[in-house]
Amino acid sequence: MIGDSSLCLVAGDLFPLRFTGGAEVSVRLPWDHRWHTGLQFTWSHVDDQNFWGGASFDKDTKWYVMKDNLGTMKHTGFRNNPTGGGEVTFDEDLKWITAAGEHWMNEHRIHRIHSLDQNRFAAGRGLWAVDLTTEITNTRGSTIALGSPTTAGREHAGYTGWFWRGPRSWTGCSVTSSTGLSDEAEIMGTEAEWVAFSSEHDDYDGGGTVLVYSGTSTSADAEVPPIKWFTRTGIFAVASPSPAFDQEIHLPADGTLRLNHRFVFIEEVLEGQQLKAIAKEYRLG
């Protein structure tokens, strides 16, 4: 726990993150949402449990309520020592433990940091990428509903899964999707291969682009809805390729959910054909 334990739950976040030139890519513990921590894997609605932090959207009151329901994603060990060189891989196991101490799920999570090209656009202006591959298995013995605030009744709030909180300087940044949409409200809740955010930096000259791929969500054991986008830029920059935006995943006992996503952090403001070319080059699959 960090800060007020009623508000904050840290679960394997990646922070600090920077572009190749040194500018910040993310923020941690912002004053408005203390449970936003860089680039993190979260799940806001797991039956009645909250495996992220803060208040939970309540179906009855139709708003956020502080509850004694903050679960913990407990790291239990690395399968291999984190590797270095041209790639860095963190291959770990976690247990999802409820607020009451019950063991509900096991997770095998891999972060792979790769594709560093420090001078792709100019000296010191390059890019790098990080992939998340995870398998979440239900160990509780009964079906678990994996949802979001939108599945609980709040419109346009389907955030869950891998979640990026951009730096304060990116408030009001531009956003576009692979389908040609270019407004946070238009992109919210849609399906698209990728979404890209661009802005100028504070403290450093120039700007950058954060390119996010929706990736895949699969299970041999449950009907899995399509990945849809949760995006905001006006009050702050956030992105989540949500696997349960407006439909719950009902994961049966011993069932496994598999997710695969990618972020690319680019030290250049990209648009048009240049953005499309980079998106094609670094696409998943």
Sine and cosine of phi, psi and omega as CSV:
sin_phi,cos_phi,sin_psi,cos_psi,sin_omega,cos_omega
0.00,0.00,0.55,-0.83,0.07,-1.00
-0.76,-0.65,0.74,-0.67,0.01,-1.00
0.95,0.30,-0.53,-0.85,0.00,-1.00
-0.93,0.38,0.89,-0.45,-0.07,-1.00
-0.92,0.40,-0.25,0.97,0.06,-1.00
-0.98,0.18,-0.21,0.98,-0.06,-1.00
-0.90,-0.43,-0.53,0.84,-0.24,-0.97
-0.92,-0.40,0.68,-0.73,0.11,-0.99
-0.61,-0.79,0.91,-0.41,-0.04,-1.00
-0.98,-0.19,0.80,-0.60,-0.11,-0.99
-0.66,-0.75,0.98,0.20,0.11,-0.99
0.94,0.34,0.63,0.78,0.01,-1.00
-0.97,0.23,0.42,-0.91,0.12,-0.99
-0.98,-0.22,0.91,-0.42,-0.01,-1.00
-0.26,-0.97,0.63,-0.78,-0.01,1.00
-0.98,0.19,0.40,-0.92,0.09,-1.00
-0.83,-0.56,0.67,-0.74,0.00,-1.00
-0.65,-0.76,0.45,-0.89,0.19,-0.98
-0.94,0.34,0.22,-0.98,-0.07,-1.00
-0.88,0.47,-0.44,0.90,0.02,-1.00
-1.00,0.08,-0.09,1.00,0.07,-1.00
0.94,-0.35,-0.23,0.97,-0.03,-1.00
-0.93,0.37,0.52,-0.86,-0.03,-1.00
-0.92,0.39,0.63,-0.78,0.06,-1.00
-0.98,-0.21,-0.40,0.91,-0.13,-0.99
-0.50,-0.87,0.07,-1.00,0.04,-1.00
-0.75,-0.67,0.42,-0.91,-0.01,-1.00
-0.79,-0.61,0.72,-0.69,0.01,-1.00
0.82,0.57,0.77,0.64,0.04,-1.00
-0.90,0.44,0.42,-0.91,-0.10,-1.00
-0.88,0.47,-0.48,0.88,-0.08,-1.00
-0.99,0.14,-0.45,0.89,0.02,-1.00
-0.56,-0.83,1.00,-0.01,-0.09,-1.00
-0.89,0.46,-0.30,0.95,-0.02,-1.00
-1.00,-0.04,0.06,1.00,0.16,-0.99
-0.99,0.14,0.87,-0.49,-0.09,-1.00
-0.71,-0.70,0.99,0.10,0.08,-1.00
0.90,0.43,-0.83,-0.55,0.08,-1.00
-0.93,-0.38,0.90,-0.43,-0.18,-0.98
-0.68,-0.73,0.45,-0.89,0.12,-0.99
-0.98,-0.19,0.81,-0.58,-0.16,-0.99
-0.67,-0.74,0.20,-0.98,0.24,-0.97
-0.47,-0.88,0.91,-0.41,-0.16,-0.99
-0.98,0.18,-0.44,0.90,-0.03,-1.00
-0.72,-0.69,0.97,-0.23,0.06,-1.00
-0.85,-0.53,1.00,-0.08,-0.28,-0.96
0.78,0.63,-0.86,-0.51,-0.01,-1.00
-0.99,-0.13,0.15,0.99,-0.04,-1.00
-0.98,-0.19,0.43,-0.90,0.00,-1.00
-0.86,-0.51,0.94,-0.33,0.00,-1.00
-0.98,-0.19,0.71,0.70,0.08,-1.00
-0.68,-0.73,-0.95,0.32,-0.02,-1.00
0.48,-0.88,0.15,-0.99,0.01,-1.00
0.96,0.27,-0.24,-0.97,0.00,-1.00
-0.97,0.24,0.35,-0.94,0.04,-1.00
-0.95,-0.32,0.67,-0.74,0.07,-1.00
-0.94,0.35,0.80,-0.60,-0.12,-0.99
-0.97,-0.26,0.79,-0.61,-0.03,-1.00
-0.89,0.46,-0.56,0.83,-0.08,-1.00
-0.98,0.21,-0.74,0.67,-0.03,-1.00
-0.99,0.11,-0.26,0.97,-0.03,-1.00
0.89,0.45,0.48,0.87,0.10,-1.00
-0.41,-0.91,-0.05,-1.00,-0.09,-1.00
-0.99,0.12,0.72,-0.70,-0.06,-1.00
-0.74,-0.67,0.73,-0.68,0.10,-0.99
-0.96,0.28,0.79,-0.61,-0.03,-1.00
-0.74,-0.68,0.31,-0.95,0.10,-1.00
-1.00,0.04,0.92,0.40,-0.11,-0.99
-0.67,-0.75,0.37,0.93,-0.04,-1.00
-0.99,0.11,0.95,-0.31,0.06,-1.00
-0.99,0.15,0.07,-1.00,-0.05,-1.00
-0.75,-0.66,0.73,-0.69,0.19,-0.98
-1.00,-0.04,0.98,-0.22,-0.14,-0.99
-1.00,-0.09,0.89,-0.46,0.08,-1.00
-0.92,0.39,0.79,-0.61,-0.02,-1.00
-0.93,-0.38,-0.15,0.99,0.06,-1.00
0.46,-0.89,0.36,-0.93,0.09,-1.00
-1.00,-0.04,0.63,-0.78,0.07,-1.00
-0.97,0.25,-0.52,0.86,0.09,-1.00
-0.64,-0.77,0.38,-0.92,0.13,-0.99
-0.89,0.46,0.68,-0.73,0.04,-1.00
-0.79,0.61,0.78,-0.62,-0.06,-1.00
-1.00,0.04,0.34,-0.94,0.02,-1.00
-0.83,-0.55,-0.44,-0.90,-0.02,-1.00
0.99,0.13,-0.63,-0.78,-0.04,-1.00
-0.93,0.36,-0.36,0.93,0.07,-1.00
-0.74,-0.67,0.48,-0.88,0.11,-0.99
-0.82,-0.57,0.81,-0.59,-0.04,-1.00
-0.83,-0.56,0.77,-0.64,0.13,-0.99
-0.93,-0.37,0.94,-0.34,-0.09,-1.00
-0.91,-0.41,0.97,-0.25,-0.18,-0.98
-0.73,-0.69,0.33,-0.94,0.12,-0.99
-0.92,-0.38,0.58,-0.82,0.01,-1.00
-0.66,-0.75,0.43,-0.90,0.16,-0.99
-0.91,-0.42,0.69,-0.72,0.07,-1.00
-1.00,-0.08,0.92,-0.39,-0.08,-1.00
-0.92,-0.40,0.78,-0.62,-0.03,-1.00
-0.95,0.30,0.14,-0.99,0.05,-1.00
-0.87,0.50,-0.47,0.88,0.01,-1.00
-1.00,0.04,0.02,1.00,0.04,-1.00
1.00,0.02,0.21,0.98,0.00,-1.00
-1.00,0.07,0.65,-0.76,0.01,-1.00
-1.00,0.00,0.94,-0.33,-0.10,-1.00
-0.98,-0.19,-0.61,0.80,-0.10,-1.00
-0.56,-0.83,0.45,-0.89,0.20,-0.98
-0.95,-0.31,0.54,-0.84,0.03,-1.00
-0.72,-0.69,0.69,-0.73,0.17,-0.98
-0.93,-0.37,0.94,-0.33,-0.14,-0.99
-0.89,-0.45,0.74,-0.67,0.04,-1.00
-0.81,-0.58,0.84,-0.54,0.22,-0.98
-0.97,-0.23,0.80,-0.59,0.03,-1.00
-0.85,-0.53,0.90,-0.44,0.01,-1.00
-0.99,-0.16,0.80,-0.60,-0.20,-0.98
-0.38,-0.92,-0.01,-1.00,0.12,-0.99
0.88,0.48,0.52,0.85,0.06,-1.00
-0.91,0.40,0.82,-0.57,0.08,-1.00
-0.67,-0.74,1.00,-0.03,-0.20,-0.98
-0.92,0.38,-0.40,0.92,-0.10,-0.99
-0.84,-0.55,0.56,0.83,-0.09,-1.00
-0.87,0.50,-0.65,0.76,-0.10,-0.99
-0.96,-0.30,-0.51,0.86,0.05,-1.00
-0.14,-0.99,0.07,-1.00,-0.01,-1.00
-0.84,0.54,0.87,-0.50,0.01,-1.00
0.98,0.18,0.00,1.00,-0.03,-1.00
-0.91,-0.42,1.00,-0.05,-0.08,-1.00
-0.76,-0.66,-0.57,-0.82,-0.02,-1.00
-0.40,-0.92,0.26,-0.97,0.14,-0.99
-0.41,-0.91,0.28,-0.96,-0.09,-1.00
-0.72,-0.69,0.41,-0.91,0.11,-0.99
-0.67,-0.74,0.73,-0.68,0.04,-1.00
-0.95,-0.32,0.57,-0.82,0.19,-0.98
-0.90,-0.44,0.83,-0.56,0.15,-0.99
-0.83,-0.56,0.82,-0.57,-0.06,-1.00
-0.60,-0.80,0.54,-0.84,0.10,-1.00
-0.82,-0.57,0.84,-0.55,-0.05,-1.00
-0.90,-0.44,0.86,-0.52,-0.09,-1.00
-0.89,-0.45,0.76,-0.65,0.00,-1.00
-0.97,0.25,0.90,-0.44,0.01,-1.00
-0.94,-0.34,0.08,1.00,-0.14,-0.99
-0.96,0.27,-0.50,0.87,-0.04,-1.00
0.98,-0.21,-0.03,1.00,0.07,-1.00
-0.53,-0.85,0.28,-0.96,-0.07,-1.00
-0.89,0.46,0.66,-0.75,0.04,-1.00
-0.90,-0.44,0.74,-0.68,0.06,-1.00
-1.00,-0.03,0.85,-0.52,0.04,-1.00
-0.96,-0.27,0.90,-0.43,-0.10,-0.99
-0.68,-0.73,-0.44,-0.90,-0.08,-1.00
-0.44,-0.90,0.11,-0.99,0.10,-1.00
-0.85,0.53,-0.52,0.85,0.02,-1.00
-0.94,0.34,-0.64,0.77,0.07,-1.00
-0.92,0.39,-0.34,0.94,0.06,-1.00
-1.00,0.02,-0.07,1.00,0.10,-0.99
0.84,-0.55,-0.11,0.99,0.00,-1.00
-1.00,-0.09,0.83,-0.56,-0.01,-1.00
-0.94,0.34,0.54,-0.84,0.13,-0.99
0.84,0.55,0.60,0.80,0.01,-1.00
-0.64,-0.77,0.71,0.71,-0.10,-0.99
-1.00,0.08,0.52,0.85,-0.06,-1.00
-0.95,0.32,0.73,-0.68,0.16,-0.99
-0.06,-1.00,0.30,-0.95,-0.04,-1.00
1.00,0.03,-0.58,-0.81,-0.03,-1.00
-0.96,0.26,0.79,-0.61,-0.19,-0.98
-0.71,-0.71,0.79,-0.61,0.04,-1.00
-0.93,-0.37,0.76,-0.65,0.12,-0.99
-0.93,-0.38,0.90,-0.44,-0.04,-1.00
-0.97,0.24,0.26,-0.97,0.01,-1.00
-0.92,0.40,0.36,-0.93,-0.04,-1.00
-0.84,0.54,-0.55,0.84,-0.02,-1.00
-0.91,0.41,-0.26,0.97,-0.01,-1.00
-1.00,-0.02,0.06,1.00,0.10,-1.00
-0.85,0.52,0.79,-0.62,-0.05,-1.00
0.99,0.11,0.21,0.98,-0.02,-1.00
-0.91,0.41,0.26,-0.97,0.06,-1.00
-0.99,0.13,0.44,-0.90,0.01,-1.00
-0.58,-0.82,0.60,-0.80,0.05,-1.00
-0.55,-0.84,0.41,-0.91,0.01,-1.00
-0.86,-0.50,0.23,-0.97,0.01,-1.00
-0.90,0.44,-0.31,0.95,0.02,-1.00
-1.00,0.04,-0.02,1.00,0.05,-1.00
0.99,-0.11,-0.02,1.00,0.04,-1.00
-0.97,0.24,0.52,-0.85,-0.09,-1.00
-0.61,-0.79,0.67,0.75,0.03,-1.00
-0.49,-0.87,0.66,-0.75,-0.07,-1.00
-0.86,0.51,-0.63,0.78,-0.01,-1.00
-0.93,0.36,-0.58,0.82,0.02,-1.00
-0.94,0.35,-0.61,0.79,-0.06,-1.00
-0.98,0.21,-0.51,0.86,-0.06,-1.00
-0.79,0.61,0.84,-0.55,0.07,-1.00
0.99,0.16,0.11,0.99,0.00,-1.00
-0.99,-0.12,0.22,-0.98,0.11,-0.99
-0.98,-0.20,0.72,-0.70,0.04,-1.00
-0.33,-0.94,0.53,-0.85,-0.01,-1.00
-0.88,0.47,-0.64,0.77,-0.02,-1.00
-0.49,-0.87,0.33,-0.94,0.12,-0.99
-0.73,-0.68,0.62,-0.79,-0.01,-1.00
-0.78,-0.62,0.71,-0.70,0.05,-1.00
-0.92,-0.39,0.65,-0.76,0.02,-1.00
-0.68,-0.74,0.59,-0.81,0.00,-1.00
-0.30,-0.95,0.27,-0.96,0.20,-0.98
-0.99,0.15,0.42,-0.91,-0.02,-1.00
-1.00,-0.02,0.42,-0.91,0.37,-0.93
-1.00,0.03,0.47,-0.88,0.10,-0.99
0.95,0.30,-0.39,0.92,-0.01,-1.00
-0.79,-0.61,0.60,-0.80,0.08,-1.00
-0.93,0.37,0.50,-0.87,0.05,-1.00
1.00,0.05,-0.16,-0.99,-0.04,-1.00
-0.57,-0.82,-0.14,-0.99,-0.05,-1.00
-0.49,-0.87,0.05,-1.00,0.02,-1.00
-0.72,-0.70,0.70,-0.71,0.13,-0.99
-0.94,-0.33,0.91,-0.41,-0.05,-1.00
-0.96,-0.27,0.83,-0.55,-0.09,-1.00
-0.85,-0.53,0.77,-0.63,0.04,-1.00
-0.98,-0.19,0.69,-0.73,-0.02,-1.00
-0.91,0.42,-0.59,0.81,0.04,-1.00
0.96,0.29,-0.58,-0.82,-0.11,-0.99
-0.70,-0.71,0.47,-0.89,0.09,-1.00
-0.69,-0.73,0.90,-0.44,-0.10,-0.99
-0.65,-0.76,0.41,-0.91,0.10,-0.99
-0.34,-0.94,0.70,-0.71,0.09,-1.00
-0.99,0.13,-0.11,0.99,-0.16,-0.99
-0.93,-0.37,-0.19,0.98,-0.09,-1.00
-0.54,-0.84,0.43,-0.90,0.13,-0.99
-0.97,0.25,0.84,-0.54,-0.11,-0.99
-0.93,-0.37,0.82,-0.58,0.02,-1.00
-0.95,0.31,0.27,-0.96,0.04,-1.00
-0.93,0.36,0.47,-0.88,0.10,-0.99
-0.95,0.32,0.75,-0.66,0.05,-1.00
-0.80,-0.61,0.38,-0.93,-0.15,-0.99
-1.00,-0.03,0.72,-0.69,0.28,-0.96
-0.96,-0.29,0.89,-0.46,-0.04,-1.00
-0.69,-0.72,0.64,-0.77,0.17,-0.99
-0.61,-0.79,0.54,-0.84,0.07,-1.00
-0.68,-0.73,-0.46,0.89,-0.15,-0.99
-0.93,0.37,-0.75,0.67,-0.01,-1.00
-1.00,-0.03,-0.49,0.87,0.16,-0.99
-0.14,-0.99,0.26,-0.96,-0.04,-1.00
-1.00,-0.04,0.85,-0.53,0.08,-1.00
-0.61,-0.79,0.44,-0.90,0.07,-1.00
-0.54,-0.84,0.67,-0.74,0.10,-1.00
-0.55,-0.84,0.89,-0.45,0.17,-0.99
-0.97,0.23,1.00,-0.03,-0.24,-0.97
-0.99,0.13,0.83,-0.56,0.05,-1.00
-0.99,0.15,-0.11,0.99,0.00,-1.00
-0.62,-0.79,0.77,0.64,-0.10,-0.99
-0.87,0.49,-0.82,0.57,-0.03,-1.00
-0.73,-0.68,0.21,0.98,0.08,-1.00
-0.67,-0.75,0.74,-0.67,0.05,-1.00
-0.96,0.30,0.49,-0.87,0.21,-0.98
-0.98,-0.18,0.85,-0.53,0.01,-1.00
-0.98,-0.18,1.00,-0.10,-0.11,-0.99
-1.00,0.00,0.91,-0.42,-0.06,-1.00
-0.96,0.29,0.19,-0.98,0.06,-1.00
-0.81,0.58,0.75,-0.66,-0.01,-1.00
0.94,0.33,0.04,1.00,0.05,-1.00
-0.97,0.25,0.43,-0.90,-0.05,-1.00
-0.80,-0.60,0.75,-0.67,0.11,-0.99
-0.97,-0.23,0.73,-0.68,-0.02,-1.00
-0.88,-0.47,0.77,-0.64,-0.01,-1.00
-0.80,-0.60,0.55,-0.84,0.03,-1.00
-0.54,-0.84,0.85,-0.52,-0.05,-1.00
-0.66,-0.75,0.21,-0.98,0.03,-1.00
-0.55,-0.83,0.65,-0.76,0.21,-0.98
-0.90,-0.44,0.63,-0.78,0.14,-0.99
-0.83,-0.56,0.81,-0.59,-0.04,-1.00
-0.96,-0.28,0.91,-0.42,-0.24,-0.97
-0.88,-0.47,0.84,-0.55,-0.02,-1.00
-1.00,0.10,0.86,0.51,0.00,-1.00
-0.18,-0.98,0.66,-0.75,0.11,-0.99
-0.98,0.17,0.93,-0.36,-0.06,-1.00
-0.96,-0.29,0.56,-0.83,0.09,-1.00
-0.42,-0.91,0.18,-0.98,0.10,-1.00
0.84,0.55,-0.67,-0.74,-0.08,-1.00
-0.92,0.40,-0.53,0.85,0.03,-1.00
-0.90,0.43,-0.68,0.74,0.05,-1.00
-0.90,0.43,-0.70,0.71,-0.01,-1.00
-0.88,0.47,-0.61,0.79,0.00,-1.00
-0.92,0.40,-0.69,0.73,0.03,-1.00
-0.91,0.41,-0.66,0.75,0.01,-1.00
-0.88,0.47,-0.61,0.80,0.04,-1.00
-0.94,0.35,-0.64,0.77,-0.05,-1.00
-0.91,0.41,-0.60,0.80,-0.12,-0.99
-0.96,-0.29,0.26,0.97,-0.05,-1.00
-0.90,0.45,0.44,-0.90,0.06,-1.00
-0.97,0.25,0.45,-0.89,0.13,-0.99
0.99,-0.16,0.00,0.00,0.00,0.00
